[in-house]
Amino acid sequence: MTQAVAVAGAGLTGAGWAALFAAHGLETRLYDPDPEALARAALRAPLAARFLAGQGLADSAACEAGVAALTTHTDPAPAFAGVALVQECAPEDLAAKREVFALADRLAPAAALIATSSSGLSIGAIQEATAHPERTLAAHPYNPPYLVPLVELAGGPQTAPETLERAAGFYESLGKRPVVVRRDVPGYVANRLSAALWREAIELVRSGVASVADVDRAVTDGPGLRWAVMGPHLLYYLGGGEDGVRGHLRRLGGVKEDVLNDLATWTEFPADVADLLAEGVEEEVGDVGVERLSAARDAALAALLRARRGA
């Protein structure tokens, strides 16, 4: 029998998870109390699933079986009955996520995993809404969930160790690359790294160092290419030659400290940021539009994934 999973929340993240699950032949049940959100997700998810198959990133027959088995539900009871996993994708609000966790804890089988897709809320705080917190965890994807392999797994104080092990095996079976977050921190790992980079990217524009487009290009045509292959620790290890990280810090540590001392340190977005970035991004994008830009992103990511698999 095909394994059944539930996705709770039919926004972009929920539709993305549903696409990934369906692309790998799982019986996917998409739950949301909003029929309009469900209708939109029911269009997005099959398109994204078939995109994966068309790019050689999922088996075509399994994908078609998964798409055929995709169902939508405004009632959580049939959506959660008999599933192996509930992937919660409610709005980024603690009360909303607790409500879904409580429903899933009551309606899903005792062996089912319950995972939040939260970008930064504490799994420890969310799991307090359940009677069986030992089977709950955070499984934070990176957008878009159906393409980017990363999934960050984090347990709360009451999460059982075997829950993280089971979750890692499940997500790996879908082509995901799990990272275990050992301590409950806001933003997990990847979002913290992204936030630090974005703050400096914003400040470079605010201070007149470079335009929005040139800052983006400096990332994509520079360190972004390397980051798609290796993380910063390995890259700086290679930068030190035979002496590794120690050699790199010995030769360039002082220069990097000068840079660190000049980086932005603000912790609240300055009032001018939204207008400044909107103007710069609109100039960078031109008349391309969101749909074409998203399609270009997905095609490039798929090509990169195929290249990495063939390496």
C-alpha positions in Angstrom: 0.0 0.0 0.0 1.2 3.5 -0.8 2.4 5.4 2.2 0.1 8.2 3.2 1.2 11.6 4.4 -0.7 14.8 5.3 0.2 18.4 4.7 -1.5 20.9 7.0 -1.6 24.3 5.4 -2.1 25.1 1.7 0.2 28.1 1.2 3.3 28.1 -0.9 5.3 26.0 1.6 2.4 23.4 1.9 2.0 23.2 -1.8 5.7 22.7 -2.2 5.8 19.9 0.3 2.8 18.3 -1.3 4.6 18.5 -4.7 7.6 16.7 -3.3 5.6 14.0 -1.6 3.4 13.4 -4.7 6.4 13.4 -7.0 7.8 10.4 -5.0 4.5 8.5 -5.3 3.2 9.1 -1.8 -0.5 9.4 -1.1 -0.7 13.0 -0.1 -3.6 14.6 1.7 -3.6 18.4 1.7 -5.6 19.9 4.5 -6.6 23.5 5.0 -9.9 25.0 6.3 -9.8 27.6 3.5 -11.2 26.1 0.3 -9.7 28.8 -1.9 -6.2 28.1 -0.6 -6.8 24.4 -1.2 -7.8 25.1 -4.8 -4.7 27.1 -5.5 -2.4 24.5 -3.9 -4.2 21.7 -5.9 -3.1 23.5 -9.0 0.5 24.3 -7.9 1.4 21.0 -6.4 0.9 18.7 -9.5 2.7 21.3 -11.7 5.7 21.3 -9.4 5.7 17.5 -9.0 5.6 17.0 -12.8 8.4 19.6 -13.1 10.6 17.4 -11.0 9.8 14.3 -13.1 10.4 16.3 -16.3 13.8 17.4 -15.0 14.8 13.8 -14.2 14.6 14.5 -10.4 11.7 12.1 -9.8 10.5 8.9 -11.4 7.7 9.7 -13.9 5.5 6.7 -13.1 5.8 7.3 -9.3 5.0 11.0 -9.9 1.9 10.3 -11.9 0.7 7.8 -9.3 1.3 10.4 -6.6 -0.4 13.2 -8.4 -3.5 10.9 -9.0 -3.6 10.1 -5.3 -3.4 13.8 -4.2 -6.5 14.8 -2.3 -7.7 18.0 -0.6 -9.6 18.3 2.7 -11.2 21.0 4.7 -11.8 18.4 7.5 -8.7 17.3 9.4 -10.1 13.9 10.5 -10.0 12.2 7.1 -6.8 14.1 6.2 -4.8 12.8 9.2 -6.3 9.3 9.5 -3.8 6.5 8.9 -0.9 8.8 7.8 2.8 8.2 8.6 3.6 12.0 8.8 1.8 15.2 9.3 3.8 18.1 7.8 2.5 21.3 9.4 2.6 24.4 7.2 0.3 26.8 9.0 1.0 30.5 9.1 4.1 31.6 11.1 2.1 32.1 14.3 2.6 30.1 17.5 -1.1 29.7 18.3 -1.9 28.5 14.8 0.8 25.9 14.8 -0.1 24.7 18.2 -3.7 24.2 17.0 -2.6 22.1 14.1 -0.2 20.1 16.3 -3.0 19.4 18.8 -5.3 18.2 16.0 -2.7 16.0 14.5 -1.8 14.6 17.9 -5.4 13.6 18.4 -6.3 12.4 14.9 -3.1 10.9 13.5 -2.0 7.3 14.3 0.2 6.9 17.4 3.2 6.1 15.3 2.9 9.1 13.0 5.5 11.8 13.1 4.3 15.4 13.5 6.7 18.0 12.0 6.5 21.8 11.8 7.8 23.7 8.8 8.3 26.8 10.9 11.1 29.1 9.9 11.9 30.2 13.4 9.4 29.4 16.0 10.5 27.1 18.8 9.6 23.5 18.4 9.8 23.3 22.2 7.0 25.8 22.5 4.9 24.2 19.7 5.1 20.7 21.1 3.6 21.8 24.4 0.2 21.6 22.7 0.4 17.8 22.3 -0.2 14.9 24.6 2.6 12.9 22.9 5.4 15.4 22.3 8.0 12.7 21.9 7.0 12.2 18.3 7.1 15.8 17.3 9.9 17.8 15.7 10.8 20.7 13.4 11.5 19.8 9.8 12.3 23.2 8.3 12.6 23.2 4.5 14.3 25.8 2.3 12.2 27.4 -0.4 11.1 25.9 -2.7 10.7 22.7 -0.7 10.3 20.5 -3.7 13.6 21.5 -5.2 16.1 22.6 -2.5 17.4 19.4 -0.7 18.0 20.9 2.7 15.7 20.1 5.6 16.7 21.1 9.1 15.6 18.7 11.8 15.3 20.0 15.3 13.9 18.3 18.4 12.3 20.0 21.4 13.0 19.1 25.1 10.4 16.4 24.9 11.3 14.9 21.4 12.5 11.3 21.5 15.9 10.7 19.8 14.4 8.0 17.6 12.0 10.5 16.3 14.8 12.5 14.7 16.3 9.2 13.4 13.0 8.1 11.8 12.5 11.6 10.3 16.0 11.7 8.8 15.4 8.3 7.1 12.0 9.4 5.8 13.2 12.7 4.3 16.4 11.1 2.9 14.1 8.7 1.0 12.7 11.7 -0.8 16.1 13.1 -1.8 16.3 15.5 1.1 19.6 16.3 2.9 18.9 16.5 6.6 20.9 18.8 8.9 20.4 18.1 12.6 20.1 21.3 14.7 21.4 20.3 18.2 19.9 23.3 20.1 16.6 25.1 19.8 17.6 28.5 18.4 15.6 31.1 16.4 15.9 30.5 12.7 17.7 27.2 12.9 21.0 27.2 10.9 20.3 28.2 7.3 18.0 31.1 8.1 20.5 32.6 10.5 23.2 32.5 7.9 20.8 34.0 5.3 19.8 36.7 7.8 23.4 37.7 8.5 24.2 37.9 4.7 21.0 39.8 3.9 21.7 42.4 6.6 25.0 43.2 5.1 23.6 43.1 1.5 21.0 45.7 2.6 23.6 47.9 4.3 25.8 47.8 1.2 22.8 49.3 -0.7 21.9 51.8 2.0 25.4 53.1 2.3 25.8 53.6 -1.4 28.5 50.9 -1.9 26.6 49.1 -4.7 23.2 48.8 -6.3 20.7 46.1 -5.5 21.5 44.3 -8.8 25.2 44.5 -8.3 25.0 43.1 -4.7 22.9 40.2 -6.1 25.4 39.6 -8.8 28.3 39.8 -6.4 26.7 36.8 -4.6 25.5 34.7 -7.5 28.7 35.1 -9.6 31.1 34.9 -6.7 30.7 33.1 -3.4 27.2 31.7 -4.3 28.8 29.5 -6.9 31.2 28.1 -4.4 28.6 27.7 -1.7 26.6 25.4 -4.0 29.5 23.1 -3.9 31.1 23.5 -0.5 30.3 25.3 2.8 32.3 28.1 4.2 34.4 26.0 6.5 35.6 23.7 3.7 36.2 26.6 1.4 38.3 28.4 3.9 40.1 25.2 4.6 41.0 25.0 0.9 42.0 28.7 1.0 44.7 27.9 3.5 46.4 25.4 1.1 48.4 22.7 2.8 48.1 24.6 6.2 44.2 24.4 6.0 42.1 26.6 8.3 45.0 27.5 10.5 47.0 28.8 7.5 44.1 30.7 6.2 43.5 32.5 9.5 47.2 33.2 9.9 47.5 34.8 6.5 44.1 36.5 6.2 42.7 36.7 9.7 43.6 40.3 10.2 42.0 41.4 6.9 38.8 39.5 7.8 38.8 41.2 11.3 38.9 44.6 9.6 35.9 43.6 7.5 34.0 42.2 10.6 34.6 45.4 12.4 33.0 47.3 9.5 29.9 45.1 9.1 26.4 46.3 9.9 25.2 45.5 13.4 21.6 46.8 13.5 18.9 44.4 14.7 15.8 46.2 13.5 15.1 47.0 9.9 15.8 50.7 9.2 12.7 52.6 8.1 14.0 53.2 4.6 14.7 49.5 3.7 11.4 48.5 2.2 11.2 51.4 -0.3 14.9 51.3 -1.1 14.9 47.5 -1.8 11.6 47.6 -3.7 12.9 50.3 -6.0 16.2 48.4 -6.6 14.5 45.0 -7.1 12.0 46.5 -9.5 14.8 47.9 -11.6 16.7 44.6 -11.5 13.6 42.5 -12.5 12.2 44.9 -15.1 9.2 43.4 -16.8 10.1 39.7 -16.2 7.4 39.2 -13.5 7.2 36.8 -10.6 6.0 33.7 -12.6 8.9 33.9 -15.1 11.4 34.7 -12.4 10.2 31.7 -10.4 10.4 29.4 -13.4 13.9 30.6 -14.2 15.0 30.0 -10.6 13.5 26.5 -10.7 15.1 25.6 -14.0 18.5 26.7 -12.8 18.2 24.9 -9.5 17.2 21.7 -11.3 20.2 22.0 -13.6 22.5 22.5 -10.7 21.0 19.5 -8.9 21.5 17.3 -12.0 25.1 18.5 -12.3 25.8 17.7 -8.7 24.4 14.3 -9.0 26.5 13.6 -12.0 29.7 14.9 -10.4 
